[in-house]
């Protein structure tokens, strides 16, 4: 099962790298060319799951957590480097610690 999923992932990445639409037929063609046997429903599942997203964008922004916003280390706008005070994020004032539930008499093991 895991090999079938992995083979479909690689086939989808190959198609995305060549800017080809990811369809069940194209996934099946790549899998057959690679000599990989998968259950017939896997290519359809992967094609359906990936039809509404741009796989290249998904891969490049997977760790940013912001979608298509530039990375934190991106170059500043055309005006030179920002001063250190402006570049550093503002520190949040520390919030007072909340009392634990046990202190208020709502302990789990009373």
N, C-alpha and C positions, 0 to 999 in steps of 0.2 A: 504494500500500500504506500509506504513512504517513498519507494523508488518511483512509483507512478506519478506521485505528486511532484517529486523533484524533477523528473523528466519533463513534465508539462511546464514547470517553472522555467527550465532552461530553454525549452522550445519557444515559450512566450518571450523570453528575453532576446532570443535570436531574431524573432520577428520584429520586436520593438526596435532593436538596434538597426535593422534594415528599413525602418519606417514603413513596415507592411502591417496592414490591419490584422488583428489577432482573431482568427475565425477557427471553428472546430476543424474544418477541412485542412487548413494550413498547418495547424498544430499536429494533426494526424499525419500529414505528409512528412513533416520534419521528424516525427517520432518513428515512422516507418523507415525513413532514410537512415536514421541512427540505429536501427535494429532493436528498438525498444518496444516491448509489448506492454500495453496498458489496457485497462478495462475501457470499453468504448465510451463510457460516460465522462471520463476525465477531461478530454479535450473540450467537450461542450460546457462543462462546469467552469473551466478556466476561461474560456472565451466569454461566457456570460458574465463572469465576475469582473473581467477586465474591459468590457465593452464601454463602460461609462467613464473610464479614467485614462489619463495619459501616463503610460508606464514609465517613460523616461523622467517625467516630472516627479512621479511618485518615488522613484529611486533616489533622485538627487535631493529631495526635500524630506526624506524619511526621518532624519535626525534633528531637523531644525525645530519642529513643533509649531511652526508659524505658517506653513503653507508655502507661498511663493515669495515671501519677504526675503531680502538679502540676508546673508549670514552675518553673524555678529562681528566677524573680522573683516567685513567689506570695507573698501576704501571710502574715505569721507567725500562729501560733495566737493565740487570744484571751488574751493576757497581755501584750500590748505588744510592742515591738520587742526583739529579742534583742541582747545586748551584742555589740560588734564581734568580741570574741575567740571567742564561741560561733558567730557567723554565718559566720566565715571557715573554709573547709575546712582541716583539719589538713595541714601540709606533710609530705610524705614525706621521710624521710632519703634523701639521695642515695646511690645504689648505686655501688660502685666500678666503674669502666669495665672491661669485659672485654677481655682481650687479643685482638687481631685474629688471625685464622687464620694470617696470614703469620708472625706472631711465634712460633707454635707449630709451624711447619713443615708446615702443612696448606694451603698456598696453592693457589689454583686453577691458576696458571700456573707450576708448578715444573718 
